[in-house]
Amino acid sequence: MENKLIAFADEFGTNSFDFEGQGTHFIVATVIVKESESNSLRDSLEEIRKRHFQTGEIKSSKVASNHTRRVRILQDICKLDFSIYAVIVDKRKLFGEGFRYKPSFYKFLNGLLYKELYRTFPKLTLKVDEHGSNDYMKSFKAYVERNHIRSLFSGSEFLLENSKGDIILQLADFIVGTLGFCFDELKKSDYSADFRILLEEKAISFNFFPSNYDFAEFKASYETEKFNPEIAELCYKRALDFIDTTTPNDQEAIDQINCLKLLLLYLRSSNNNRFIATHELRRHLNINRTLPIKEQYFRTRVIGKMRDKGVLIASSSKGYKLPTCAADLMKFINHGNRMIIPMVNRIQIARDAIKLVSNNEIDLLESDEFQSLKNLIDIQTSTYSNF
């Protein structure tokens, strides 16, 4: 039986381009939860609400700039079973007078969010807070009602609910407010990195727009001498190209896009040198699937297929990452070398034994499907025989 996904969304920021007075970013964050687990999440959130907010709602504005209190609440919240998907728009990088008018600004964001959200989650029930001044979410509802193509997004729904009626919408408010403290220049503080580290553990993806990343800023975030900007930029651009050009018309393509978005997220995080464990990547991807991803499928159909299409992904015994230096790629090559060469040698031993016992009449690699492997072994044999 299919387990429906529900997304609870809220917004941060305004359409104002007064960066010194109204902020630099506009953010839409969604809390993603499986319908079968939503009641359990509500029960757990109710306990956190009573502990940290007593009789009030879970709201970011009630914590405001009390950063130590926010950290304590986040630590409790991030132990729960949910995921975060966010679209983060840097208004400073949106050029054109049209963006200064609310209808034009919202129209741009509507198309952006609609494409990203429903491309990542083809089947989704989306709930937003109609209470208060959530003008953007109301405009997005109208946009979806006009443009939603049910033949493409079968089973998708869009519902409006009051935050007082659902505590998970209160969670979305707290999450998007905290993301504001992570990225908006008027909200940033010494605690921003701590907030981001906690939230990234729950993130499916943070989608930054415009997507043209300031590579000088990216380079500055690396303190290791091994960092190679040419390698890092090539790998980053190939990942973006794959996401932009891949049509998510089946589950395999959706898994590949979501995996690559997650690797990009970690690449842009404060802990961008680490390899991400296979089980951690699979855990994030499973939120969008009825059946959990098996490790063999993940390695061959997700990572393997992306590599076949030119995406450079480094791997080691610790997991996967987008390469930022030659050492990252050498780990991948060494890992392959330890696996491929012994396997080729074993195949050659088996092939030679059968050729010997059959008086050269049976060649295990004679089939057309093994032609590339046969050529590789023949070249290796020829090379060794010349020494």
C-alpha positions as CSV (number, residue, x, y, z in Angstrom):
1,M,0.0,0.0,0.0
2,E,1.4,3.4,-1.0
3,N,2.4,5.6,1.9
4,K,1.3,9.2,1.0
5,L,3.7,12.1,1.7
6,I,2.4,15.2,3.3
7,A,4.3,18.5,3.1
8,F,3.6,21.3,5.6
9,A,4.9,24.6,4.2
10,D,5.5,28.1,5.5
11,E,7.4,31.2,4.3
12,F,10.0,33.6,5.5
13,G,10.7,37.1,4.2
14,T,9.0,39.6,2.0
15,N,9.0,40.8,-1.6
16,S,10.8,44.1,-0.5
17,F,14.1,44.9,-2.0
18,D,15.0,47.1,0.9
19,F,17.8,44.8,2.0
20,E,18.9,46.9,5.0
21,G,15.4,47.2,6.4
22,Q,13.5,44.1,5.2
23,G,16.1,41.4,4.7
24,T,18.0,39.8,1.8
25,H,16.3,36.4,1.4
26,F,12.9,34.9,0.8
27,I,12.5,31.3,1.9
28,V,9.8,28.6,1.6
29,A,10.4,25.6,3.8
30,T,8.4,22.4,3.8
31,V,8.3,19.7,6.6
32,I,7.9,16.4,4.8
33,V,6.3,13.4,6.7
34,K,4.7,10.1,5.7
35,E,1.0,10.2,6.4
36,S,1.2,7.0,8.4
37,E,3.8,8.7,10.8
38,S,2.1,12.1,11.0
39,N,0.1,11.4,14.2
40,S,3.1,10.1,16.0
41,L,5.0,13.2,15.0
42,R,2.1,15.4,16.3
43,D,2.2,13.6,19.6
44,S,6.0,14.2,20.0
45,L,5.7,17.8,18.9
46,E,3.0,18.3,21.5
47,E,5.4,17.2,24.2
48,I,8.0,19.6,22.9
49,R,5.5,22.4,22.7
50,K,4.5,22.0,26.4
51,R,8.2,21.8,27.4
52,H,9.4,24.8,25.6
53,F,6.3,27.0,24.9
54,Q,3.9,26.0,27.7
55,T,0.4,27.0,26.6
56,G,1.5,28.8,23.3
57,E,2.2,27.6,19.8
58,I,5.6,26.5,18.5
59,K,6.5,29.7,16.7
60,S,9.9,31.1,15.6
61,S,8.9,34.6,16.5
62,K,8.3,33.7,20.1
63,V,12.0,32.6,20.4
64,A,13.3,35.6,18.3
65,S,17.0,36.3,19.0
66,N,17.2,34.1,22.0
67,H,19.7,31.8,20.2
68,T,20.6,29.5,23.0
69,R,16.9,28.8,23.6
70,R,16.5,28.1,19.8
71,V,19.4,25.6,19.9
72,R,17.8,23.7,22.7
73,I,14.5,23.5,20.9
74,L,16.1,22.5,17.7
75,Q,18.0,19.7,19.4
76,D,14.7,18.3,20.6
77,I,12.9,18.8,17.4
78,C,15.6,17.2,15.2
79,K,15.3,13.9,17.1
80,L,11.9,13.5,15.5
81,D,11.1,11.7,12.3
82,F,10.6,14.2,9.5
83,S,12.5,15.8,6.7
84,I,13.0,19.3,5.4
85,Y,12.8,20.6,1.8
86,A,13.5,24.3,1.3
87,V,13.8,26.8,-1.5
88,I,16.1,29.7,-0.6
89,V,16.0,32.8,-2.8
90,D,18.7,35.5,-2.5
91,K,16.8,38.6,-3.6
92,R,20.1,40.5,-4.0
93,K,20.8,38.4,-7.1
94,L,17.4,38.9,-8.8
95,F,17.9,41.6,-11.4
96,G,15.2,43.5,-13.2
97,E,12.6,46.1,-12.0
98,G,9.8,43.6,-12.4
99,F,10.9,41.8,-9.3
100,R,10.1,44.9,-7.2
101,Y,6.4,44.5,-7.8
102,K,4.7,41.9,-5.6
103,P,2.7,40.2,-8.3
104,S,5.8,39.7,-10.5
105,F,7.9,38.6,-7.6
106,Y,5.3,36.1,-6.5
107,K,4.8,34.8,-10.1
108,F,8.5,34.1,-10.4
109,L,8.6,32.3,-7.0
110,N,5.4,30.3,-7.8
111,G,6.9,28.9,-11.0
112,L,10.1,28.2,-9.2
113,L,8.6,26.4,-6.2
114,Y,6.0,24.5,-8.3
115,K,8.7,23.1,-10.6
116,E,11.1,22.2,-7.8
117,L,8.6,20.8,-5.3
118,Y,6.5,18.7,-7.6
119,R,9.5,17.6,-9.6
120,T,11.0,16.2,-6.4
121,F,7.7,14.8,-5.1
122,P,5.4,13.8,-7.9
123,K,2.8,12.7,-5.5
124,L,2.3,15.1,-2.6
125,T,-0.4,16.6,-0.4
126,L,0.7,20.1,0.5
127,K,-0.7,22.0,3.5
128,V,-0.1,25.6,4.2
129,D,-1.1,28.1,6.9
130,E,-3.9,30.4,5.8
131,H,-3.7,32.3,9.1
132,G,-2.2,35.7,9.4
133,S,-0.1,37.4,6.7
134,N,1.0,34.4,4.6
135,D,0.3,36.2,1.4
136,Y,2.7,34.2,-0.6
137,M,1.3,30.8,0.3
138,K,-2.2,32.0,-0.7
139,S,-0.8,33.2,-4.1
140,F,0.9,29.8,-4.5
141,K,-2.4,28.0,-3.9
142,A,-4.0,30.0,-6.6
143,Y,-1.1,29.3,-9.0
144,V,-1.3,25.6,-8.4
145,E,-5.1,25.6,-8.9
146,R,-4.6,27.2,-12.3
147,N,-1.6,25.2,-13.5
148,H,-1.6,21.8,-11.8
149,I,-1.7,19.0,-14.4
150,R,-3.0,16.0,-12.6
151,S,-1.9,13.6,-15.5
152,L,1.7,14.6,-14.6
153,F,1.3,14.8,-10.9
154,S,-1.2,12.1,-10.2
155,G,-2.6,12.0,-6.7
156,S,-1.2,15.4,-5.7
157,E,-3.4,17.7,-3.6
158,F,-3.1,21.2,-2.2
159,L,-4.9,22.0,1.1
160,L,-5.1,25.1,3.3
161,E,-5.2,24.8,7.0
162,N,-4.8,27.0,10.1
163,S,-1.7,26.5,12.1
164,K,-3.7,26.3,15.3
165,G,-5.3,23.2,13.8
166,D,-2.1,21.3,13.0
167,I,1.0,21.4,15.1
168,I,3.1,20.3,12.2
169,L,2.4,23.6,10.5
170,Q,3.7,25.2,13.6
171,L,6.9,23.2,13.1
172,A,7.2,24.5,9.6
173,D,6.9,28.0,11.0
174,F,9.8,27.3,13.4
175,I,11.9,25.7,10.7
176,V,11.5,28.4,8.1
177,G,12.2,31.1,10.8
178,T,15.4,29.3,11.8
179,L,16.5,29.1,8.1
180,G,16.0,32.9,8.1
181,F,18.6,33.1,10.9
182,C,20.9,30.9,8.8
183,F,20.9,32.9,5.6
184,D,19.3,36.3,5.8
185,E,22.0,39.0,6.4
186,L,19.8,40.9,8.9
187,K,19.3,37.7,11.0
188,K,22.7,36.0,10.8
189,S,24.7,35.6,14.0
190,D,27.5,33.6,15.6
191,Y,24.8,30.8,16.0
192,S,23.9,30.6,12.3
193,A,26.4,27.7,11.6
194,D,25.0,25.8,14.6
195,F,21.4,26.2,13.4
196,R,22.4,25.1,9.9
197,I,24.3,22.0,11.1
198,L,21.3,20.8,13.0
199,L,18.8,21.5,10.2
200,E,21.0,19.8,7.5
201,E,20.7,16.5,9.4
202,K,17.0,16.6,8.5
203,A,17.3,18.1,5.0
204,I,16.3,16.4,1.8
205,S,17.6,19.4,-0.1
206,F,18.1,23.2,0.2
207,N,17.6,24.7,-3.2
208,F,19.4,28.0,-3.7
209,F,18.3,30.5,-6.3
210,P,19.7,31.9,-8.4
211,S,21.7,28.7,-8.8
212,N,24.8,30.5,-10.0
213,Y,26.9,30.0,-7.0
214,D,29.6,32.5,-6.2
215,F,32.6,30.3,-6.5
216,A,34.9,32.7,-4.8
217,E,32.7,32.4,-1.7
218,F,32.7,28.6,-2.1
219,K,36.5,28.5,-2.4
220,A,36.9,30.8,0.7
221,S,35.0,28.2,2.8
222,Y,37.8,25.7,2.3
223,E,40.7,25.9,4.6
224,T,42.7,22.8,3.3
225,E,45.6,23.3,0.9
226,K,44.4,20.2,-1.0
227,F,41.4,22.2,-2.4
228,N,41.6,22.5,-6.2
229,P,39.2,25.2,-7.6
230,E,39.4,23.8,-11.1
231,I,38.4,20.3,-10.0
232,A,35.8,21.6,-7.6
233,E,34.1,23.9,-10.1
234,L,34.0,21.2,-12.8
235,C,32.4,18.7,-10.5
236,Y,29.9,21.3,-9.2
237,K,28.9,22.4,-12.7
238,R,28.5,18.9,-13.9
239,A,26.2,18.1,-11.0
240,L,24.1,21.2,-11.7
241,D,23.9,20.4,-15.4
242,F,22.7,16.9,-14.6
243,I,19.9,18.2,-12.4
244,D,18.9,20.9,-15.0
245,T,18.8,18.5,-17.9
246,T,17.4,15.3,-16.4
247,T,13.6,14.7,-16.7
248,P,12.2,13.0,-13.6
249,N,10.0,10.7,-15.6
250,D,10.6,7.6,-13.5
251,Q,11.6,6.7,-9.9
252,E,15.2,6.0,-10.9
253,A,15.7,9.5,-12.3
254,I,13.9,11.0,-9.3
255,D,16.3,9.1,-7.0
256,Q,19.3,10.3,-9.0
257,I,18.2,14.0,-8.9
258,N,17.4,13.9,-5.2
259,C,20.7,12.2,-4.3
260,L,22.7,14.8,-6.3
261,K,20.8,17.6,-4.6
262,L,21.8,16.1,-1.3
263,L,25.5,15.9,-2.2
264,L,25.3,19.5,-3.4
265,L,23.8,20.5,-0.1
266,Y,26.7,18.9,1.8
267,L,29.2,20.4,-0.5
268,R,27.9,23.9,0.4
269,S,27.7,23.1,4.1
270,S,30.1,24.1,6.8
271,N,31.4,20.5,7.0
272,N,32.1,20.2,3.3
273,N,35.1,17.9,3.4
274,R,33.4,14.8,4.7
275,F,32.2,11.8,2.8
276,I,28.5,11.0,3.3
277,A,27.8,7.5,4.4
278,T,25.7,5.3,2.1
279,H,23.1,4.6,4.9
280,E,22.7,8.4,5.5
281,L,22.1,9.1,1.8
282,R,19.6,6.2,1.5
283,R,17.8,7.4,4.7
284,H,17.2,10.8,3.1
285,L,16.1,9.4,-0.2
286,N,13.6,6.9,1.3
287,I,11.3,9.8,2.4
288,N,10.1,10.0,-1.2
289,R,9.6,6.3,-1.8
290,T,7.1,3.6,-0.9
291,L,9.7,0.9,-0.7
292,P,13.1,1.6,0.8
293,I,16.2,1.7,-1.4
294,K,18.4,-1.3,-1.3
295,E,22.1,-0.8,-1.2
296,Q,22.8,-2.6,-4.5
297,Y,20.2,-0.4,-6.3
298,F,21.7,2.7,-4.8
299,R,25.2,1.9,-5.8
300,T,24.4,0.7,-9.4
301,R,21.3,2.5,-10.5
302,V,21.7,5.8,-8.6
303,I,25.5,6.5,-8.2
304,G,26.6,4.3,-11.0
305,K,24.2,5.6,-13.6
306,M,25.1,9.2,-12.7
307,R,28.8,8.4,-13.2
308,D,28.0,6.8,-16.5
309,K,26.4,10.2,-17.6
310,G,29.5,12.2,-16.7
311,V,28.8,13.2,-13.1
312,L,32.0,13.0,-11.0
313,I,31.3,11.5,-7.6
314,A,34.1,10.5,-5.3
315,S,33.8,7.5,-3.0
316,S,35.7,5.9,-0.2
317,S,35.1,3.4,2.6
318,K,33.4,6.3,4.4
319,G,30.8,7.1,1.7
320,Y,30.4,9.6,-1.2
321,K,31.0,13.3,-2.0
322,L,31.4,15.6,-4.9
323,P,35.2,16.0,-5.4
324,T,36.9,19.2,-4.5
325,C,40.5,18.1,-5.1
326,A,42.6,15.4,-6.8
327,A,42.9,13.5,-3.5
328,D,39.1,12.9,-3.5
329,L,39.2,11.4,-7.0
330,M,42.3,9.3,-6.1
331,K,40.2,7.7,-3.3
332,F,37.6,6.8,-5.9
333,I,40.3,5.4,-8.2
334,N,42.0,3.5,-5.5
335,H,38.7,2.1,-4.3
336,G,38.0,0.9,-7.9
337,N,41.5,-0.4,-8.3
338,R,41.2,-2.7,-5.2
339,M,38.0,-4.1,-6.6
340,I,38.5,-4.2,-10.4
341,I,42.0,-5.6,-10.8
342,P,41.6,-8.6,-8.5
343,M,38.3,-9.4,-10.2
344,V,39.8,-9.1,-13.7
345,N,42.6,-11.4,-12.6
346,R,40.2,-14.0,-11.2
347,I,38.2,-13.9,-14.5
348,Q,41.5,-14.4,-16.4
349,I,42.5,-17.4,-14.3
350,A,39.1,-19.0,-14.8
351,R,39.2,-18.3,-18.6
352,D,42.7,-19.7,-19.0
353,A,41.8,-22.8,-17.0
354,I,38.8,-23.6,-19.2
355,K,40.7,-22.8,-22.4
356,L,43.4,-25.3,-21.2
357,V,41.1,-28.1,-20.3
358,S,39.1,-27.7,-23.6
359,N,42.2,-27.5,-25.7
360,N,41.4,-23.8,-26.6
361,E,37.9,-24.7,-27.9
362,I,36.0,-22.9,-25.1
363,D,36.6,-19.2,-24.4
364,L,34.4,-17.9,-21.6
365,L,34.7,-14.3,-23.0
366,E,33.8,-15.1,-26.6
367,S,30.3,-13.8,-26.4
368,D,29.7,-10.3,-27.8
369,E,28.5,-9.0,-24.4
370,F,32.0,-9.7,-23.0
371,Q,33.9,-8.1,-25.8
372,S,35.0,-5.1,-23.8
373,L,36.2,-7.3,-20.9
374,K,38.0,-9.6,-23.4
375,N,39.8,-6.7,-25.0
376,L,40.8,-5.4,-21.5
377,I,42.2,-8.8,-20.5
378,D,44.0,-9.3,-23.8
379,I,45.6,-5.9,-23.5
380,Q,46.7,-6.7,-20.0
381,T,48.1,-10.1,-21.0
382,S,49.9,-8.6,-24.0
383,T,51.4,-5.8,-21.8
384,Y,52.7,-8.3,-19.2
385,S,54.2,-10.6,-21.9
386,N,56.3,-7.8,-23.2
387,F,58.2,-7.4,-20.0
